[in-house]
Amino acid sequence: MVSLILIGLLPPALSVWATYRAERRVVDRFDLAIESAQYPTISPWRQRDPDEHYIDGIGLVIGDITCQLNARSPHIRCAVNPMGPCEECRSYEGRTYDPPILDS
């Protein structure tokens, strides 16, 4: 009688255990994805391109960020020279930065 009850409880117990393990794997992968999104230079899935730059407020950018034509994207540099390199681009348009005016 007791063995019959144990055999009857075995499938639900295994199901609960398998569900817990699967949920734990999903949570671990989600945590890894969140960590990679916060720190894109530390990506476990791919090698970092030396032309990539992380800029606060913008994110991951490839190419020369001082060019006005830069797309400010991690996937494409610009419409003129999307694959790069930026060093030899004939359409380079430098950006001028005016210093902020401070009122005294």
C-alpha positions as CSV (number, residue, x, y, z in Angstrom):
1,M,0.0,0.0,0.0
2,V,2.8,2.5,0.9
3,S,4.8,1.6,-2.2
4,L,1.7,2.3,-4.3
5,I,1.4,5.8,-2.8
6,L,5.1,6.5,-3.4
7,I,4.8,5.3,-7.0
8,G,1.8,7.6,-7.4
9,L,3.6,10.6,-6.0
10,L,6.8,10.1,-8.0
11,P,5.7,11.7,-11.3
12,P,4.4,14.9,-9.7
13,A,7.6,15.2,-7.6
14,L,9.8,14.7,-10.7
15,S,7.7,17.3,-12.6
16,V,8.2,19.9,-9.8
17,W,11.9,19.2,-9.7
18,A,12.3,19.5,-13.5
19,T,10.3,22.7,-13.5
20,Y,12.5,24.2,-10.8
21,R,15.6,23.3,-12.8
22,A,14.3,24.7,-16.0
23,E,13.2,27.9,-14.3
24,R,16.6,28.3,-12.7
25,R,18.4,27.9,-16.1
26,V,16.1,30.6,-17.6
27,V,16.8,33.0,-14.7
28,D,20.6,32.4,-14.9
29,R,20.5,33.1,-18.7
30,F,18.4,36.2,-18.2
31,D,20.8,37.5,-15.5
32,L,23.7,37.0,-17.9
33,A,21.8,38.9,-20.7
34,I,21.1,41.8,-18.3
35,E,24.8,41.9,-17.2
36,S,25.9,41.9,-20.9
37,A,23.6,44.7,-21.8
38,Q,24.8,46.8,-18.9
39,Y,28.5,46.2,-19.8
40,P,28.6,45.6,-23.5
41,T,32.3,45.4,-23.7
42,I,32.2,42.2,-21.6
43,S,30.2,40.0,-23.9
44,P,30.6,36.2,-23.5
45,W,29.2,35.5,-27.0
46,R,31.5,37.4,-29.3
47,Q,34.8,39.1,-29.6
48,R,34.9,42.8,-29.2
49,D,35.6,44.9,-32.3
50,P,38.4,47.4,-31.8
51,D,36.3,49.9,-33.6
52,E,33.6,49.8,-31.0
53,H,33.2,52.5,-28.3
54,Y,30.9,52.7,-25.4
55,I,29.5,56.2,-24.8
56,D,27.4,57.1,-21.8
57,G,23.9,58.1,-22.9
58,I,24.3,56.6,-26.4
59,G,25.5,53.1,-25.8
60,L,27.7,51.0,-28.0
61,V,28.9,52.8,-31.2
62,I,31.1,51.7,-34.0
63,G,33.2,54.0,-36.2
64,D,34.6,57.5,-35.7
65,I,32.2,59.2,-33.4
66,T,33.6,62.7,-34.3
67,C,32.1,62.4,-37.8
68,Q,28.7,64.1,-38.4
69,L,27.7,61.2,-40.6
70,N,28.2,58.5,-37.9
71,A,25.0,56.6,-37.3
72,R,25.7,56.2,-33.6
73,S,24.8,52.5,-33.9
74,P,26.5,49.2,-32.9
75,H,25.5,47.7,-36.3
76,I,26.3,50.3,-38.9
77,R,28.8,53.2,-39.1
78,C,27.0,55.5,-41.6
79,A,25.1,55.5,-44.9
80,V,28.1,56.6,-46.9
81,N,30.6,54.0,-45.7
82,P,28.6,51.4,-43.6
83,M,31.3,48.7,-43.5
84,G,34.2,51.1,-42.8
85,P,37.0,51.8,-42.1
86,C,36.4,55.5,-41.1
87,E,40.1,56.5,-41.5
88,E,40.1,56.5,-45.3
89,C,36.5,57.8,-45.9
90,R,36.3,60.7,-48.4
91,S,33.0,61.8,-46.9
92,Y,34.3,62.5,-43.4
93,E,32.7,65.6,-41.9
94,G,34.3,66.6,-38.6
95,R,32.2,68.0,-35.9
96,T,33.1,71.2,-34.1
97,Y,32.3,71.5,-30.4
98,D,31.8,74.9,-28.9
99,P,32.7,75.2,-25.3
100,P,29.8,75.9,-23.0
101,I,29.2,79.5,-21.9
102,L,29.3,79.9,-18.2
103,D,27.4,82.7,-16.6
104,S,29.1,84.2,-13.6
